[in-house]
Amino acid sequence: MPIRADLILANRAYLDHEAPRWADSPSPAGSGGLLAAVRPIIEPWDGSKGTTWIGAGLGRYDREWTDERGFELIETNRGPVRHRRLYFGSSTWAAHYGEVSNSFLWPLVHLVREDLPKVTGYYPAPAAPTDGDWASYVAVNTAFAEAAADEAAAANAWVHDYQLTLVPRMLRERGFRGRIGFFLHTPFPSLEVAQPYLAGAAGRYFGEVIRGMLGADLVGLQSLHDLARFVAAATRLPGVTLERGGVRFDGRFVRCSAYPVGIDVDDVLSVATSAGPPDRIRAAREAGLPLVVGLERGDFTKGIPERLRAMTTAYRAGARFAYVGIAAPTREGVRAYEALDAAIEREATRAQEAAFAAGCPFANVRANVGWRDVVALQREADVVFTSSLADGQNLVPLQAAIAQSVRPARERGVIITGRDAGVASAYAGFELDGLATVDPLDEGQMVHTLTEALEARPGRISERFIGEVRSRDALAWATRFLTDLEDAC
């Protein structure tokens, strides 16, 4: 019998309905690393078995598409997905999502090596939730746990990410008889680095986050570094003891392991072989200059100001290249992002002035870009420049490797990634195969790595690197996690 996820619990739905049902306008599937990673493991619903996705109902017209309990069948190119939406009041959701998840937990979990609020000037200090905000986080997690507990026949429940950390323990307390897996797509922080932001209530709430995760039979982290930091934090809690392969808590063994996430290789390859050259690169090609591309969400974890600052220095030092930078808007309305926008604007203006003085095309925009253009830009780039200060994995380098695989080996580019992105540790040893690792906080190293990459040093994207990305794709990742979840019990 094939391994499958019976229940997938995620903060977001598989898709949001932004058109009314009568319009007969199909809603596109959502985007983001989580959906891309789990999509290959979803088993079509045949009327009695398959995968059920439980997510929040955030689309404008979601209620028109669901029954009174929030259920619907969503048609996909892989078959129907049984889907349940949970609906929340605006104030409850704002506190859960904007305050606890993204003003407290998101900046906190990325503090893996440096006190980023102190060293960047724009990275927000994790904001301790109020009691009311925390109550909303608990309420949303409770609703997800109760919805999953309703599925009494499910053999397993796979809970995803930092917005739903309390669900595994809640689900166990409600008598769920299936296996419970939890996967954290973000990094896990170093307690030593995060300690200044864990005084008082913040520390108590973060302790509840860890206890909630320990309700699972299997806790998955992105990297061995994240695994070590999680186990170190968990074993500081009363009643948690270290055992080989995990920890013991509440009389149960909780298996803990690292599962670096992969990509849907076939999806990227299909687009890379069919998409035409994007209009955005025309100026670079006309100028005959190497093309540097930066693609990510406009997030304070991505090191965008640091990258722009390094490019300013590189231009002023005589480097000549075209740049296309696109940052997709993210978490709009979350107050933690206010300082980032100003920092990006300031550094982009300086970089643009330096580029123009050097006679080089330069574009840095904040926009949502279609998937075909994303892959086409990754394929055409001579340098794919990612610079995350910290990241769970960062799928862009993996996507870029596959997108570039359609080019002749001698024409492929180089990928730059931040040293504290999961991809840097997952693919350590591939530095001569087109994956250059850099410290985004070291401007001199950033400039040197960029100028070397423009000359395809220390090496172009190789068949060895591409083959490794293929072998560790999203299906392999999900299959390994679910197989270990079955074995964990």
C-alpha positions as CSV (number, residue, x, y, z in Angstrom):
1,M,0.0,0.0,0.0
2,P,1.5,3.4,-1.0
3,I,2.5,5.9,1.7
4,R,0.1,8.8,1.8
5,A,-0.9,11.7,4.0
6,D,-4.5,11.2,5.1
7,L,-4.7,14.6,6.7
8,I,-2.6,17.7,5.9
9,L,-3.1,20.6,8.2
10,A,-1.8,24.0,7.1
11,N,-2.4,27.6,8.0
12,R,-3.4,28.4,4.4
13,A,-5.9,26.6,2.2
14,Y,-4.8,24.7,-0.9
15,L,-6.3,27.6,-2.8
16,D,-8.4,30.7,-2.0
17,H,-11.6,31.4,-4.0
18,E,-11.4,35.0,-5.2
19,A,-14.2,34.6,-7.7
20,P,-17.9,33.7,-7.1
21,R,-19.1,30.3,-7.9
22,W,-21.5,31.5,-10.6
23,A,-18.6,33.1,-12.5
24,D,-17.3,29.6,-13.3
25,S,-13.7,31.0,-13.0
26,P,-11.4,28.4,-11.5
27,S,-9.2,29.7,-8.7
28,P,-5.5,29.0,-9.1
29,A,-3.7,26.9,-6.5
30,G,-1.8,28.8,-3.9
31,S,1.9,29.4,-4.1
32,G,4.7,29.1,-1.7
33,G,7.2,26.5,-0.5
34,L,4.8,24.5,1.7
35,L,2.3,23.8,-1.1
36,A,5.0,23.1,-3.6
37,A,6.6,20.6,-1.3
38,V,3.5,18.6,-0.2
39,R,1.6,18.7,-3.6
40,P,3.3,15.5,-4.9
41,I,2.2,13.4,-1.9
42,I,-1.5,14.4,-2.1
43,E,-3.6,11.3,-3.0
44,P,-6.8,12.0,-4.9
45,W,-10.0,11.6,-3.0
46,D,-12.0,8.6,-4.4
47,G,-15.1,9.1,-2.2
48,S,-14.0,7.2,0.8
49,K,-10.2,7.6,1.0
50,G,-7.4,9.9,-0.1
51,T,-6.0,13.1,1.3
52,T,-8.0,15.7,3.2
53,W,-6.5,19.2,3.4
54,I,-7.5,21.3,6.3
55,G,-6.8,25.1,6.0
56,A,-8.2,28.5,6.9
57,G,-10.9,30.0,4.7
58,L,-9.4,33.3,3.7
59,G,-10.7,33.7,0.1
60,R,-13.4,36.3,-0.6
61,Y,-15.9,33.8,-1.9
62,D,-14.8,30.6,0.0
63,R,-18.1,30.2,1.7
64,E,-19.9,29.9,-1.7
65,W,-17.9,26.9,-2.6
66,T,-18.1,24.9,0.7
67,D,-20.9,23.2,2.6
68,E,-22.0,24.2,6.0
69,R,-19.0,22.4,7.6
70,G,-16.5,23.9,5.2
71,F,-16.0,20.9,3.0
72,E,-15.5,20.9,-0.8
73,L,-13.8,18.9,-3.5
74,I,-11.1,20.8,-5.4
75,E,-10.3,19.5,-8.9
76,T,-6.6,19.5,-9.6
77,N,-4.5,18.0,-12.5
78,R,-3.7,15.1,-10.1
79,G,-7.3,14.5,-9.2
80,P,-9.8,15.8,-6.6
81,V,-8.6,17.0,-3.2
82,R,-11.0,16.8,-0.3
83,H,-10.7,20.1,1.4
84,R,-12.1,21.6,4.6
85,R,-11.9,25.3,5.4
86,L,-12.1,26.7,8.9
87,Y,-13.5,30.2,9.2
88,F,-12.4,32.8,11.9
89,G,-13.4,36.2,12.9
90,S,-11.2,39.0,11.6
91,S,-9.9,40.0,15.0
92,T,-9.1,36.4,16.0
93,W,-7.3,35.9,12.7
94,A,-5.4,39.2,12.9
95,A,-4.1,38.3,16.4
96,H,-3.2,34.7,15.4
97,Y,-1.6,35.5,12.1
98,G,-0.3,39.1,12.4
99,E,0.7,39.3,16.0
100,V,1.7,35.8,17.3
101,S,2.7,34.0,14.1
102,N,4.4,36.8,12.2
103,S,5.3,39.5,14.7
104,F,6.5,37.1,17.4
105,L,7.3,33.6,16.1
106,W,8.5,34.4,12.5
107,P,11.3,36.8,13.5
108,L,12.2,34.7,16.5
109,V,12.7,31.4,14.7
110,H,15.2,33.0,12.3
111,L,17.6,34.0,15.1
112,V,20.0,31.1,14.5
113,R,23.4,32.8,14.7
114,E,23.2,36.6,15.0
115,D,21.0,39.0,17.0
116,L,19.6,40.3,13.7
117,P,17.5,43.1,15.2
118,K,20.8,44.6,16.6
119,V,23.0,44.1,13.5
120,T,20.7,45.0,10.6
121,G,18.8,48.1,11.7
122,Y,15.6,46.9,10.1
123,Y,15.0,43.4,11.3
124,P,12.2,43.6,13.9
125,A,12.6,42.5,17.5
126,P,10.2,39.6,18.2
127,A,7.2,41.2,19.8
128,A,5.9,39.4,22.9
129,P,2.2,38.6,22.4
130,T,-0.4,40.0,24.7
131,D,-2.6,37.5,26.6
132,G,-5.4,38.3,24.2
133,D,-3.3,37.7,21.1
134,W,-2.1,34.4,22.5
135,A,-5.7,33.4,23.3
136,S,-6.4,33.9,19.6
137,Y,-3.5,31.7,18.6
138,V,-4.7,29.0,20.9
139,A,-8.3,29.4,19.5
140,V,-7.1,28.9,15.9
141,N,-4.9,25.9,16.8
142,T,-7.8,24.4,18.7
143,A,-10.1,24.7,15.7
144,F,-7.6,22.9,13.5
145,A,-7.1,20.1,16.2
146,E,-10.8,19.6,16.5
147,A,-11.3,19.5,12.7
148,A,-8.6,16.8,12.5
149,A,-10.0,14.9,15.4
150,D,-13.3,14.6,13.5
151,E,-11.5,12.4,11.0
152,A,-11.6,9.3,13.2
153,A,-10.6,6.9,10.4
154,A,-7.5,8.8,9.4
155,A,-4.3,6.8,9.8
156,N,-2.2,9.9,10.1
157,A,-2.2,13.7,10.4
158,W,0.6,15.8,9.1
159,V,0.7,19.2,10.7
160,H,2.7,22.0,9.1
161,D,4.7,25.0,10.3
162,Y,4.9,27.6,13.0
163,Q,1.3,28.8,12.8
164,L,0.0,25.4,14.1
165,T,2.6,24.4,16.7
166,L,0.0,23.7,19.4
167,V,-2.0,21.3,17.2
168,P,-0.1,18.0,17.8
169,R,-0.5,18.1,21.5
170,M,-4.2,19.3,21.3
171,L,-4.9,16.5,18.8
172,R,-3.4,13.9,21.1
173,E,-5.4,15.2,24.0
174,R,-8.6,14.8,21.9
175,G,-7.9,11.1,21.5
176,F,-6.8,11.0,17.9
177,R,-5.8,7.5,17.3
178,G,-3.7,8.0,14.1
179,R,0.0,8.9,13.9
180,I,0.8,12.6,14.3
181,G,3.6,14.2,12.4
182,F,4.8,17.8,12.7
183,F,7.1,19.6,10.2
184,L,8.6,23.0,10.8
185,H,9.4,24.7,7.5
186,T,11.3,27.5,9.1
187,P,14.6,27.3,11.0
188,F,14.6,26.7,14.7
189,P,16.3,29.4,16.8
190,S,19.3,29.3,19.0
191,L,18.1,29.9,22.6
192,E,21.3,31.7,23.3
193,V,20.7,34.2,20.5
194,A,17.0,34.5,21.1
195,Q,17.2,34.8,24.9
196,P,16.9,38.6,25.0
197,Y,13.4,38.3,23.4
198,L,12.1,35.4,25.7
199,A,11.7,37.3,29.0
200,G,8.4,36.9,30.9
201,A,5.3,35.9,28.9
202,A,7.3,35.5,25.6
203,G,9.4,32.7,27.2
204,R,6.3,31.0,28.6
205,Y,4.5,31.1,25.3
206,F,7.6,29.8,23.4
207,G,7.7,26.9,25.9
208,E,4.1,26.1,25.0
209,V,5.1,26.1,21.3
210,I,7.8,23.5,22.0
211,R,5.4,21.4,24.2
212,G,2.8,21.6,21.4
213,M,5.3,20.3,18.8
214,L,6.2,17.4,21.2
215,G,2.7,16.2,21.0
216,A,3.7,14.6,17.7
217,D,5.0,11.1,17.2
218,L,7.6,12.6,14.8
219,V,9.0,16.1,14.7
220,G,10.7,17.1,11.5
221,L,13.2,20.0,11.0
222,Q,14.8,21.3,7.9
223,S,18.5,20.8,8.8
224,L,20.7,19.0,11.3
225,H,21.5,22.4,12.8
226,D,17.8,23.1,13.4
227,L,17.4,19.6,14.8
228,A,20.3,20.2,17.3
229,R,18.8,23.6,18.4
230,F,15.3,22.1,18.8
231,V,16.5,19.2,20.9
232,A,18.6,21.6,23.0
233,A,15.6,23.8,23.6
234,A,13.2,20.9,24.3
235,T,15.4,19.3,26.9
236,R,15.5,22.5,28.9
237,L,11.8,22.0,29.7
238,P,10.8,20.1,32.8
239,G,10.0,16.5,32.0
240,V,11.8,16.3,28.7
241,T,14.8,14.0,28.5
242,L,17.1,13.2,25.7
243,E,17.1,9.8,24.1
244,R,18.8,8.4,21.0
245,G,16.9,9.7,18.0
246,G,14.6,12.0,19.9
247,V,13.3,12.9,23.3
248,R,10.9,11.5,25.9
249,F,8.0,13.6,27.0
250,D,4.8,12.7,28.9
251,G,5.9,9.1,29.0
252,R,6.2,8.9,25.2
253,F,9.2,8.8,22.8
254,V,9.1,11.6,20.3
255,R,11.3,10.9,17.3
256,C,13.1,14.0,16.0
257,S,14.9,14.2,12.7
258,A,16.0,16.4,9.9
259,Y,14.2,16.3,6.5
260,P,15.5,19.0,4.1
261,V,12.6,19.8,1.8
262,G,12.8,19.3,-2.0
263,I,11.0,20.7,-5.0
264,D,8.6,19.4,-7.7
265,V,11.3,18.8,-10.3
266,D,8.9,17.9,-13.1
267,D,6.9,21.1,-12.6
268,V,10.1,23.3,-12.9
269,L,11.5,21.3,-15.8
270,S,8.2,21.5,-17.7
271,V,8.2,25.3,-17.5
272,A,11.9,25.7,-18.1
273,T,11.6,23.8,-21.4
274,S,8.5,25.7,-22.6
275,A,8.6,29.3,-21.3
276,G,10.0,32.0,-23.7
277,P,12.6,34.6,-22.6
278,P,11.0,37.0,-20.1
279,D,10.7,40.7,-21.3
280,R,12.5,41.8,-18.2
281,I,15.9,40.5,-19.4
282,R,15.8,42.3,-22.8
283,A,18.0,45.2,-21.7
284,A,20.6,42.9,-20.2
285,R,20.8,40.9,-23.4
286,E,21.0,44.0,-25.6
287,A,23.8,45.3,-23.5
288,G,25.7,42.0,-23.7
289,L,26.2,41.9,-20.0
290,P,25.9,39.0,-17.6
291,L,22.6,38.8,-15.9
292,V,22.2,38.7,-12.1
293,V,18.7,37.8,-10.8
294,G,17.3,38.1,-7.3
295,L,13.9,36.5,-6.7
296,E,12.2,36.0,-3.3
297,R,9.4,37.3,-1.1
298,G,10.0,40.7,0.2
299,D,10.8,39.5,3.7
300,F,13.2,40.8,6.4
301,T,14.8,37.3,6.6
302,K,16.0,37.4,3.0
303,G,18.9,39.8,3.2
304,I,17.7,42.1,0.4
305,P,19.2,45.3,1.7
306,E,22.6,43.5,2.3
307,R,22.5,42.2,-1.3
308,L,21.7,45.6,-2.8
309,R,24.5,47.2,-0.7
310,A,27.0,44.6,-2.0
311,M,26.0,45.3,-5.6
312,T,26.5,49.1,-5.1
313,T,30.0,48.4,-3.9
314,A,30.6,46.0,-6.8
315,Y,29.4,48.5,-9.4
316,R,31.6,51.2,-7.9
317,A,34.6,48.9,-8.0
318,G,34.2,48.4,-11.7
319,A,32.0,45.3,-12.0
320,R,29.6,45.4,-15.0
321,F,26.4,43.3,-15.0
322,A,22.7,43.7,-15.4
323,Y,20.4,43.2,-12.4
324,V,16.8,42.1,-12.2
325,G,15.5,42.0,-8.6
326,I,11.9,41.0,-7.9
327,A,10.5,40.8,-4.3
328,A,6.9,39.6,-4.0
329,P,4.8,41.4,-1.5
330,T,4.3,39.3,1.6
331,R,2.3,39.6,4.9
332,E,1.0,43.0,4.0
333,G,-0.4,44.9,7.0
334,V,1.9,43.1,9.5
335,R,3.6,45.9,11.4
336,A,7.0,44.1,11.6
337,Y,7.6,44.9,8.0
338,E,7.6,48.7,8.1
339,A,11.3,49.2,8.5
340,L,12.2,46.7,5.8
341,D,10.5,48.6,3.1
342,A,12.4,51.8,3.9
343,A,15.7,49.9,4.0
344,I,15.1,48.3,0.6
345,E,14.1,51.6,-0.9
346,R,17.2,53.3,0.4
347,E,19.7,50.6,-0.8
348,A,17.9,50.1,-4.1
349,T,18.2,53.8,-4.9
350,R,22.0,53.7,-4.2
351,A,22.5,50.6,-6.2
352,Q,20.5,52.0,-9.1
353,E,22.6,55.1,-9.1
354,A,25.8,53.1,-9.1
355,A,24.5,50.8,-11.9
356,F,23.6,53.8,-14.1
357,A,27.0,55.4,-13.5
358,A,28.5,52.1,-14.7
359,G,26.3,52.0,-17.7
360,C,24.5,48.9,-16.6
361,P,20.7,48.0,-16.7
362,F,19.2,47.8,-13.2
363,A,15.7,47.0,-12.1
364,N,14.5,46.3,-8.5
365,V,10.7,46.0,-8.2
366,R,8.2,44.9,-5.7
367,A,5.7,42.8,-7.6
368,N,4.0,39.4,-7.9
369,V,5.4,37.5,-10.8
370,G,3.9,34.5,-12.6
371,W,5.4,31.1,-12.1
372,R,6.5,30.9,-15.8
373,D,8.4,34.1,-15.5
374,V,10.0,33.0,-12.3
375,V,11.4,29.8,-13.8
376,A,12.4,31.6,-17.0
377,L,14.4,34.2,-15.1
378,Q,16.1,31.4,-13.1
379,R,16.9,29.7,-16.3
380,E,18.3,32.7,-18.1
381,A,20.4,34.1,-15.2
382,D,24.2,34.0,-15.1
383,V,24.0,34.5,-11.4
384,V,21.0,33.6,-9.2
385,F,21.7,35.7,-6.1
386,T,19.9,34.7,-2.9
387,S,21.1,36.1,0.3
388,S,18.9,34.9,3.2
389,L,20.0,35.9,6.6
390,A,18.5,32.6,7.7
391,D,16.0,30.3,6.0
392,G,14.4,26.9,6.6
393,Q,15.6,25.7,3.2
394,N,15.1,28.3,0.4
395,L,13.8,26.5,-2.6
396,V,15.0,29.1,-5.1
397,P,18.5,27.6,-5.5
398,L,17.0,24.2,-6.1
399,Q,14.5,25.5,-8.6
400,A,17.3,27.4,-10.4
401,A,19.5,24.3,-10.7
402,I,16.7,22.4,-12.4
403,A,15.8,25.4,-14.6
404,Q,19.4,25.8,-15.7
405,S,19.7,22.1,-16.5
406,V,18.1,22.8,-19.9
407,R,21.1,24.9,-20.8
408,P,24.4,23.5,-22.2
409,A,26.8,22.8,-19.3
410,R,29.3,25.4,-20.5
411,E,26.6,28.2,-20.5
412,R,25.1,27.6,-17.0
413,G,25.4,30.1,-14.2
414,V,26.2,30.2,-10.5
415,I,23.9,30.2,-7.6
416,I,24.8,32.2,-4.5
417,T,23.0,31.4,-1.2
418,G,23.3,32.6,2.4
419,R,25.2,30.4,4.7
420,D,22.3,30.0,7.2
421,A,19.8,28.9,4.6
422,G,19.0,25.2,4.9
423,V,20.1,24.6,1.3
424,A,23.7,25.6,2.3
425,S,23.9,22.8,4.8
426,A,21.8,20.3,2.9
427,Y,24.1,20.7,-0.1
428,A,27.4,21.3,1.6
429,G,30.2,20.0,-0.6
430,F,28.7,21.4,-3.8
431,E,30.6,24.7,-3.7
432,L,32.5,23.7,-6.9
433,D,29.3,22.6,-8.6
434,G,27.6,26.0,-8.9
435,L,26.4,26.6,-5.3
436,A,28.4,29.4,-3.7
437,T,27.8,30.1,0.0
438,V,28.2,33.5,1.5
439,D,27.7,35.4,4.8
440,P,25.2,38.2,3.9
441,L,26.4,40.3,6.8
442,D,29.9,40.3,5.5
443,E,29.8,42.9,2.7
444,G,33.4,42.2,1.5
445,Q,32.6,38.5,1.1
446,M,29.4,39.3,-0.7
447,V,31.2,41.5,-3.2
448,H,34.0,39.0,-3.7
449,T,31.5,36.1,-4.2
450,L,29.5,38.1,-6.7
451,T,32.4,39.1,-8.8
452,E,33.8,35.6,-8.8
453,A,30.3,34.2,-9.8
454,L,30.2,36.7,-12.7
455,E,33.2,34.8,-14.0
456,A,31.6,31.4,-13.3
457,R,34.0,30.7,-10.4
458,P,34.4,28.5,-8.5
459,G,32.3,26.5,-11.0
460,R,29.1,26.4,-13.0
461,I,26.0,24.4,-12.1
462,S,27.0,20.9,-12.7
463,E,25.3,17.6,-13.6
464,R,26.3,16.3,-10.2
465,F,24.4,19.1,-8.4
466,I,21.4,18.8,-10.7
467,G,21.3,15.0,-10.2
468,E,21.4,15.5,-6.4
469,V,18.5,18.0,-6.5
470,R,16.5,15.5,-8.6
471,S,17.1,12.6,-6.2
472,R,16.0,14.7,-3.2
473,D,12.8,16.1,-4.8
474,A,9.6,16.9,-2.9
475,L,8.2,13.4,-3.4
476,A,11.3,11.8,-1.9
477,W,11.1,14.2,1.0
478,A,7.5,13.6,1.8
479,T,7.8,9.9,1.3
480,R,10.7,9.7,3.7
481,F,8.9,11.8,6.4
482,L,5.7,9.7,6.1
483,T,7.6,6.4,6.1
484,D,9.4,7.5,9.3
485,L,6.1,8.6,10.8
486,E,4.7,5.1,10.2
487,D,7.8,3.5,11.7
488,A,7.8,5.9,14.6
489,C,4.8,4.1,16.1
